[in-house]
Structures are given as structure tokens and as C-alpha cells.
Amino acid sequence: MEVSLKGYLLLPPSPVRSYRGVDRNPFVPTLVEEEIDLDAKPVEPYIWTFYPPGWKRDAFRLYEENRVSGENSNHLDLIRDEDVARRIKEIIEPCVGFHEIVACQIWDAREVKSHEFGSNTTLFGFDVAYLGGDFYSAIFNGLFVNPSRTLLLRYKSILNEYGLFPKIDPIPEYLREFKQETLSEQSSNFYVWELELVS
């Protein structure tokens, strides 16, 4: 199976302790109207240029200058280098609290076949989520936030200790059933996220 994208995210603690997937408000460059410098002369498309000097401008600049790039990246909010992710973590934690660095490998959910982790690091498992935006997870929303009785009965018991699938095999069927249960998500594009704790 070919990996579509690889990179790193900075994730705060999960609001649900038994879920350690991607849908937990990752630290990514974001425009907040009340925080921007009204006298700035921003450079499109860089968010950091809208901000006054300070920790947020520094973190966003590092992030945006080190995003994963390439044909399939589509301005995805993944950091391409682990050392840069560590530097951003050092900048943001005194201001917004603890964040984990999580290594991500991402596939289109329509193309996954079978894949299992190795066993050398802390491996969270496989999530099924949007490629960006709010990183909405079909697992988090279908089994934790607005649990479907049907999905709970069939799939909750096979999740691992991190609230994720330990292998890819059940994902196509789970996603099909999730979309049947959640009509608002029927036309949504989901991706498989392989997640591994770095620090």
C-alpha cells in the first residue's frame, strides 16, 4: 500500500481520555480576527504575516514554512520535519499547554487494503477523518460523541486502548455503515490516518 502523505501534528490532550485520534483540535495556523495586527501588511497566503510579533507569529511562521508540500498535499496542515515540530512545541506549550507530537501517515479511505503497524514505538492506531479543517473523525463522532447503537455493538469492542482501529481491515465496512447512520456525512471524503506518538 502506497503512503499518500506523511508528516507531524501537534495535538492537545483528548477531551475523551479513551480516544487519542486526530480529532482533538490540533495546533495549526489559524486566523483569529481579534488577534490580528490591523496595521500589518500581510503576505498571502501566509497567516503568520497577519500577526504582531510574539509567540503565535513565531510558531505560525515555523509551521507554514515547514508544511508538507507536493502534488497531493493541498496545503495540508502537516509539518514535514520532526525537529521543527519539536521547536513549535517548545514555543506553544508555555502559552497553550501540553501538546503531543504525533507522526501521521495518510491514505485515501477508498484505496486502503490491509496494513498493520510494526512494534517499535508507541503506536496509537488508525483513525478515519477529514484531511484538514476540523479533522472530523468518523470514529470519534460515531463511537464516542454521538454514538450509534448499531456501530457500538459491532465496532467498539475491536478498538484498541487509544480508541482507534489496531488495523485497517475493518475501516471500509465501518465507514460504509457510519455514512448510513450519519446522513450528513454521506458525501464527505474521509482519509485513513496512521498515528504514532513521537513525544
C-alpha positions in Angstrom: 0.0 0.0 0.0 1.4 3.4 -1.0 1.5 6.1 1.6 -0.2 9.3 0.3 1.2 11.8 2.8 3.5 11.8 5.8 4.1 14.4 8.4 3.6 15.6 12.0 0.8 17.2 14.0 0.7 18.8 17.4 -2.3 17.5 19.4 -3.5 18.6 22.8 -4.9 16.1 25.3 -8.1 14.5 24.2 -11.4 15.7 25.7 -12.3 12.0 25.9 -9.5 10.0 27.6 -10.2 6.8 25.8 -9.7 8.5 22.3 -6.2 9.5 21.1 -7.0 10.1 17.4 -6.6 13.2 15.2 -10.0 14.9 16.1 -8.8 16.9 19.1 -8.2 20.4 17.9 -4.6 20.2 16.6 -2.4 23.3 16.9 -2.4 24.7 13.3 -2.1 28.2 11.9 -5.4 29.9 12.2 -6.7 33.4 11.6 -8.5 34.9 14.6 -9.9 38.3 13.8 -9.5 39.7 17.3 -5.8 38.8 17.4 -4.5 40.1 14.1 -2.4 43.2 13.6 -4.6 45.7 11.8 -1.6 47.7 10.7 0.1 44.6 9.2 0.9 44.3 5.5 0.1 40.6 5.2 1.7 38.4 2.6 -0.8 36.0 1.1 -1.2 33.1 1.7 0.8 33.2 5.0 -1.3 33.5 8.2 1.7 34.4 10.3 2.1 37.7 8.5 -1.3 38.9 9.9 0.0 38.6 13.5 2.0 41.0 15.6 5.4 39.9 16.9 5.1 37.3 19.6 4.9 33.5 20.2 1.9 32.9 17.9 3.6 34.7 14.9 6.8 32.8 15.6 5.0 29.4 15.8 2.8 30.0 12.8 5.8 31.1 10.7 7.8 28.0 11.5 4.7 25.9 10.8 3.8 27.5 7.5 7.4 27.5 6.2 7.7 23.8 7.0 4.4 22.4 5.9 4.3 19.1 3.9 4.3 20.1 0.2 3.9 18.3 -3.0 1.3 17.2 -5.5 -1.2 15.7 -3.0 -0.6 18.0 0.0 -3.1 20.7 -1.0 -1.8 23.0 1.8 -2.4 20.2 4.4 -1.6 21.2 7.9 1.2 18.6 8.4 4.7 19.6 9.5 7.3 17.9 7.3 10.1 17.7 9.9 10.1 16.3 13.4 12.7 18.8 14.7 10.6 21.7 13.5 7.6 20.1 15.3 9.7 20.0 18.5 10.6 23.6 18.1 7.0 24.6 17.7 6.0 22.5 20.7 8.6 24.4 22.8 7.1 27.8 21.7 3.5 27.0 22.2 3.4 24.9 25.4 4.0 27.8 27.8 1.1 29.6 26.3 -1.5 26.9 25.4 -0.4 23.9 27.4 0.8 20.4 26.7 0.7 19.0 23.1 1.8 15.6 21.8 3.8 15.3 18.6 2.1 12.7 16.5 3.6 11.2 13.3 0.9 10.7 10.7 0.7 8.6 7.5 -2.4 9.2 5.5 -4.3 7.3 2.8 -7.5 7.9 0.9 -10.0 5.7 2.6 -11.3 4.4 -0.8 -7.8 2.9 -1.5 -6.9 1.1 1.7 -6.5 -2.6 1.6 -4.6 -4.1 4.6 -1.9 -2.8 6.8 -0.6 -3.3 10.3 1.9 -1.4 12.4 5.3 -2.6 13.3 6.1 -2.8 17.0 9.0 -0.4 17.7 7.2 2.7 19.0 4.0 3.9 20.7 1.5 3.3 18.0 -1.9 4.8 18.5 -3.7 3.0 15.6 -5.8 4.0 12.7 -8.3 6.9 12.7 -10.7 7.8 9.9 -11.0 11.6 9.5 -11.1 14.6 7.2 -7.9 15.6 5.7 -8.0 19.0 7.4 -10.4 21.7 8.5 -11.7 20.5 11.9 -10.2 17.0 11.4 -13.7 15.5 12.0 -13.2 11.8 12.8 -15.8 9.1 11.9 -14.5 7.0 14.8 -14.7 9.8 17.4 -18.1 11.0 16.3 -19.6 7.6 15.5 -18.4 5.8 18.7 -17.8 8.5 21.3 -19.5 11.8 20.7 -22.8 10.8 19.1 -22.6 7.0 19.4 -24.7 4.9 17.2 -26.1 1.8 18.9 -25.5 -0.2 15.8 -21.9 0.9 15.4 -21.2 0.5 19.1 -22.4 -3.1 19.1 -20.3 -4.0 16.0 -17.1 -2.0 16.4 -16.5 -0.6 19.9 -15.1 -3.9 21.1 -12.4 -4.0 18.4 -11.0 -0.6 19.1 -7.7 -0.6 20.9 -6.7 1.2 24.2 -6.4 4.5 22.3 -9.9 4.3 20.8 -8.7 3.6 17.3 -8.7 0.6 15.0 -5.5 -1.5 15.5 -5.5 -2.4 11.8 -7.1 -1.1 8.6 -9.2 -4.2 7.7 -12.5 -3.1 9.4 -12.3 0.5 8.1 -14.1 0.2 4.7 -17.1 -1.5 6.3 -17.1 0.8 9.3 -17.1 3.8 7.1 -19.9 2.5 4.9 -22.1 1.9 8.0 -21.1 5.2 9.6 -22.3 7.0 6.5 -25.5 5.1 6.5 -26.1 6.1 10.1 -24.9 9.7 9.7 -26.7 11.1 6.7 -24.9 14.5 6.8 -21.6 12.7 6.1 -22.7 10.6 3.1 -20.8 12.7 0.6 -17.8 13.5 2.8 -14.3 12.4 1.9 -12.6 10.5 4.7 -8.9 9.5 4.9 -7.2 6.8 7.0 -4.7 8.3 9.5 -2.0 6.0 10.9 -0.9 7.7 14.1 2.3 7.2 16.1 3.3 9.1 19.2 6.7 10.8 18.9 6.6 12.8 22.2 
